[in-house]
Amino acid sequence: MEVAVLDIKGKETGRKANLSDAVFAVEPNNHAVYLDVKQYLANQRQGTHKAKERAEIAGSTRKIKKQKGTGTARAGSIKSPVFKGGGRVFGPRPRSYSFKLNKSLKRLARKSALSMKANDNSIIVVEDFSFESPKTKNFLEVLQALGLQGKKSLIVLGDSNKNVYLSSRNLKASEVVSASELSTYKILNANNLVFLEGSLEGIESNLSK
């Protein structure tokens, strides 16, 4: 699959980027995508929730009324979950929500997500660029030239570029990541993917294994 390489002004450079069919033209595996996105979201959960159970409630341990003769149900502790202020039954406890996925499945999920974007013609390839200093205005000009201003976009760099990253940080709709940080969730969460030319080789070599 060939895609025209654009410059930062949105004009064609006359070059073509060849996107590997082994990465950008596979049959999408929806279940692999689901599992990878589920794992990503699970890893974002802190799992610090906690409710006190009856053993942790501060209160008297005396028997609050006699066993028989009251005409009501027997009760042995004011800390019982049936009373107001009592402990919670099976309350949440701190835990980790993370779970393991095989590397081959995660690679398949990312290839499936990239293939979905390729099928939707949502991939743009731009020649490598940088800024002399971090400036949001410069980054906005690039987005505007590519027709992406105000749209959810993911810009993928070959190597970390501090000035480009810092220039994008104030914009909610756009995110800049390096090729090694690319995830299935981030691919699907963006309407358009913008690959810098230098990022394609690393992505294809990582996902073609």
Kinemage of the C-alpha trace (Angstrom):
@kinemage 1
@onewidth
@group {chain A} dominant
@subgroup {mainchain}
@vectorlist {calphas} color= white
{ca met a 1} P 0.000 0.000 0.000
{ca glu a 2} L 1.465 3.337 -1.073
{ca val a 3} L 0.714 6.679 0.559
{ca ala a 4} L 1.882 10.090 -0.638
{ca val a 5} L 4.407 11.771 1.654
{ca leu a 6} L 3.390 15.322 2.590
{ca asp a 7} L 5.430 18.207 3.940
{ca ile a 8} L 4.405 20.245 6.994
{ca lys a 9} L 2.470 22.612 4.721
{ca gly a 10} L 0.240 19.756 3.561
{ca lys a 11} L 1.672 19.593 0.042
{ca glu a 12} L 2.902 16.428 -1.665
{ca thr a 13} L 6.661 16.010 -1.781
{ca gly a 14} L 6.521 13.725 -4.825
{ca arg a 15} L 7.653 10.732 -2.768
{ca lys a 16} L 5.596 7.689 -1.798
{ca ala a 17} L 5.746 5.755 1.452
{ca asn a 18} L 5.259 2.024 1.067
{ca leu a 19} L 3.180 0.670 3.966
{ca ser a 20} L 3.855 -3.011 4.572
{ca asp a 21} L 0.895 -5.302 3.889
{ca ala a 22} L 2.043 -7.467 6.801
{ca val a 23} L 1.231 -4.583 9.169
{ca phe a 24} L -1.287 -2.316 7.458
{ca ala a 25} L -3.319 -4.809 5.418
{ca val a 26} L -4.049 -7.776 7.669
{ca glu a 27} L -7.476 -9.237 8.362
{ca pro a 28} L -8.494 -7.420 11.588
{ca asn a 29} L -8.957 -9.666 14.615
{ca asn a 30} L -11.676 -7.951 16.642
{ca his a 31} L -11.233 -10.146 19.710
{ca ala a 32} L -7.500 -9.426 19.915
{ca val a 33} L -8.273 -5.703 19.650
{ca tyr a 34} L -10.887 -6.022 22.412
{ca leu a 35} L -8.483 -7.799 24.763
{ca asp a 36} L -5.647 -5.323 24.190
{ca val a 37} L -7.903 -2.302 24.745
{ca lys a 38} L -9.374 -3.971 27.831
{ca gln a 39} L -5.886 -4.531 29.250
{ca tyr a 40} L -4.855 -0.929 28.543
{ca leu a 41} L -7.924 0.456 30.345
{ca ala a 42} L -7.534 -2.022 33.219
{ca asn a 43} L -3.949 -0.859 33.728
{ca gln a 44} L -5.169 2.725 34.143
{ca arg a 45} L -7.250 1.763 37.192
{ca gln a 46} L -5.606 2.546 40.525
{ca gly a 47} L -7.471 -0.135 42.470
{ca thr a 48} L -7.175 1.807 45.756
{ca his a 49} L -10.885 1.524 46.627
{ca lys a 50} L -11.647 0.343 50.175
{ca ala a 51} L -14.718 0.011 52.398
{ca lys a 52} L -14.691 -1.034 56.052
{ca glu a 53} L -16.081 -4.444 56.878
{ca arg a 54} L -17.578 -5.333 60.229
{ca ala a 55} L -14.229 -6.329 61.753
{ca glu a 56} L -12.841 -2.874 60.991
{ca ile a 57} L -15.709 -0.771 62.350
{ca ala a 58} L -15.128 1.075 65.641
{ca gly a 59} L -17.893 0.175 68.096
{ca ser a 60} L -18.885 -1.807 71.148
{ca thr a 61} L -18.719 -5.575 71.108
{ca arg a 62} L -21.480 -6.039 73.660
{ca lys a 63} L -24.627 -7.921 72.748
{ca ile a 64} L -27.090 -5.127 72.030
{ca lys a 65} L -30.234 -6.898 73.267
{ca lys a 66} L -31.262 -10.155 74.799
{ca gln a 67} L -31.450 -13.213 72.593
{ca lys a 68} L -35.111 -14.102 73.163
{ca gly a 69} L -38.389 -12.472 74.034
{ca thr a 70} L -38.098 -9.205 72.070
{ca gly a 71} L -40.339 -10.291 69.206
{ca thr a 72} L -37.681 -9.217 66.713
{ca ala a 73} L -34.713 -10.878 65.077
{ca arg a 74} L -31.760 -11.738 67.296
{ca ala a 75} L -28.794 -9.383 67.065
{ca gly a 76} L -25.346 -9.790 68.537
{ca ser a 77} L -23.340 -6.753 67.391
{ca ile a 78} L -23.952 -3.099 66.578
{ca lys a 79} L -21.322 -3.507 63.848
{ca ser a 80} L -23.533 -5.903 61.895
{ca pro a 81} L -24.088 -4.874 58.231
{ca val a 82} L -27.869 -4.789 58.794
{ca phe a 83} L -27.538 -1.760 61.103
{ca lys a 84} L -26.818 1.811 60.102
{ca gly a 85} L -23.112 2.495 60.614
{ca gly a 86} L -22.272 -1.188 60.449
{ca gly a 87} L -19.648 -2.788 58.229
{ca arg a 88} L -20.215 -3.346 54.551
{ca val a 89} L -20.781 -6.852 53.227
{ca phe a 90} L -18.170 -7.894 50.658
{ca gly a 91} L -16.969 -4.303 50.257
{ca pro a 92} L -14.294 -3.306 47.743
{ca arg a 93} L -10.703 -4.049 48.720
{ca pro a 94} L -7.465 -2.709 47.196
{ca arg a 95} L -6.509 -4.837 44.209
{ca ser a 96} L -4.733 -4.780 40.877
{ca tyr a 97} L -6.873 -5.009 37.744
{ca ser a 98} L -3.947 -5.801 35.439
{ca phe a 99} L -3.789 -9.074 33.559
{ca lys a 100} L -1.314 -10.687 31.176
{ca leu a 101} L -1.554 -10.935 27.412
{ca asn a 102} L 0.873 -12.696 25.095
{ca lys a 103} L 3.165 -10.483 23.035
{ca ser a 104} L 2.011 -12.134 19.810
{ca leu a 105} L -1.617 -11.283 20.600
{ca lys a 106} L -0.731 -7.662 21.376
{ca arg a 107} L 1.157 -7.397 18.076
{ca leu a 108} L -1.847 -8.825 16.240
{ca ala a 109} L -4.122 -6.300 17.962
{ca arg a 110} L -1.933 -3.350 16.914
{ca lys a 111} L -1.693 -4.629 13.335
{ca ser a 112} L -5.474 -5.068 13.275
{ca ala a 113} L -6.009 -1.507 14.536
{ca leu a 114} L -3.564 -0.075 11.975
{ca ser a 115} L -5.251 -2.061 9.199
{ca met a 116} L -8.637 -0.666 10.243
{ca lys a 117} L -7.274 2.873 9.970
{ca ala a 118} L -5.686 2.076 6.598
{ca asn a 119} L -9.014 0.735 5.320
{ca asp a 120} L -10.683 3.981 6.420
{ca asn a 121} L -7.999 6.089 4.665
{ca ser a 122} L -7.211 7.694 8.012
{ca ile a 123} L -3.419 7.473 7.704
{ca ile a 124} L -1.243 10.442 6.731
{ca val a 125} L 2.515 10.256 6.214
{ca val a 126} L 4.531 13.447 6.743
{ca glu a 127} L 8.231 14.012 6.191
{ca asp a 128} L 10.293 14.296 9.362
{ca phe a 129} L 10.193 17.738 10.955
{ca ser a 130} L 11.161 19.501 14.153
{ca phe a 131} L 10.816 22.899 15.800
{ca glu a 132} L 13.606 25.166 16.992
{ca ser a 133} L 11.724 25.719 20.254
{ca pro a 134} L 8.460 24.479 21.811
{ca lys a 135} L 5.628 26.577 20.386
{ca thr a 136} L 1.974 25.569 20.214
{ca lys a 137} L 1.378 28.021 17.367
{ca asn a 138} L 3.826 26.143 15.126
{ca phe a 139} L 2.158 22.825 15.896
{ca leu a 140} L -1.291 24.293 15.171
{ca glu a 141} L -0.058 25.508 11.783
{ca val a 142} L 1.015 21.957 10.906
{ca leu a 143} L -2.376 20.550 11.957
{ca gln a 144} L -4.195 23.214 9.971
{ca ala a 145} L -2.123 22.486 6.863
{ca leu a 146} L -2.992 18.780 7.192
{ca gly a 147} L -6.688 19.537 7.760
{ca leu a 148} L -6.634 18.132 11.286
{ca gln a 149} L -7.267 21.231 13.416
{ca gly a 150} L -9.867 20.430 16.075
{ca lys a 151} L -9.900 16.717 15.148
{ca lys a 152} L -8.633 13.876 17.303
{ca ser a 153} L -5.252 12.985 15.869
{ca leu a 154} L -2.259 10.902 16.882
{ca ile a 155} L 1.172 12.004 15.660
{ca val a 156} L 3.765 9.206 15.714
{ca leu a 157} L 7.441 10.179 15.861
{ca gly a 158} L 10.353 7.958 14.927
{ca asp a 159} L 12.440 9.098 17.897
{ca ser a 160} L 11.469 11.228 20.865
{ca asn a 161} L 11.352 14.906 19.887
{ca lys a 162} L 11.001 17.130 22.926
{ca asn a 163} L 10.116 20.333 21.058
{ca val a 164} L 7.345 18.713 19.007
{ca tyr a 165} L 5.968 16.935 22.083
{ca leu a 166} L 5.938 20.086 24.229
{ca ser a 167} L 4.332 22.077 21.398
{ca ser a 168} L 1.365 19.690 21.371
{ca arg a 169} L 0.826 19.350 25.110
{ca asn a 170} L -1.753 22.138 25.407
{ca leu a 171} L -4.015 20.631 22.753
{ca lys a 172} L -6.625 18.161 23.974
{ca ala a 173} L -7.495 16.775 20.553
{ca ser a 174} L -3.937 15.913 19.499
{ca glu a 175} L -1.398 13.586 21.042
{ca val a 176} L 2.240 12.996 20.144
{ca val a 177} L 3.890 9.633 20.855
{ca ser a 178} L 7.050 7.880 19.749
{ca ala a 179} L 6.823 4.666 17.730
{ca ser a 180} L 7.658 2.576 20.814
{ca glu a 181} L 4.687 4.073 22.718
{ca leu a 182} L 2.120 3.181 20.065
{ca ser a 183} L -0.772 1.175 21.517
{ca thr a 184} L -3.998 -0.291 20.172
{ca tyr a 185} L -6.088 2.002 22.373
{ca lys a 186} L -4.341 5.165 21.166
{ca ile a 187} L -4.643 4.084 17.529
{ca leu a 188} L -8.383 3.512 17.805
{ca asn a 189} L -8.967 6.586 19.972
{ca ala a 190} L -7.723 8.911 17.211
{ca asn a 191} L -9.675 9.816 14.089
{ca asn a 192} L -6.480 10.257 12.080
{ca leu a 193} L -2.958 8.832 12.375
{ca val a 194} L -0.042 10.980 11.278
{ca phe a 195} L 3.178 9.024 10.821
{ca leu a 196} L 6.470 10.807 10.389
{ca glu a 197} L 8.480 9.114 7.670
{ca gly a 198} L 11.159 8.004 10.111
{ca ser a 199} L 8.669 6.168 12.321
{ca leu a 200} L 7.458 3.666 9.712
{ca glu a 201} L 10.566 1.482 9.603
{ca gly a 202} L 10.594 1.004 13.387
{ca ile a 203} L 6.889 0.229 13.556
{ca glu a 204} L 7.029 -2.291 10.738
{ca ser a 205} L 10.115 -4.027 12.124
{ca asn a 206} L 8.516 -4.338 15.580
{ca leu a 207} L 5.174 -5.655 14.312
{ca ser a 208} L 6.452 -7.941 11.539
{ca lys a 209} L 8.039 -10.392 13.994
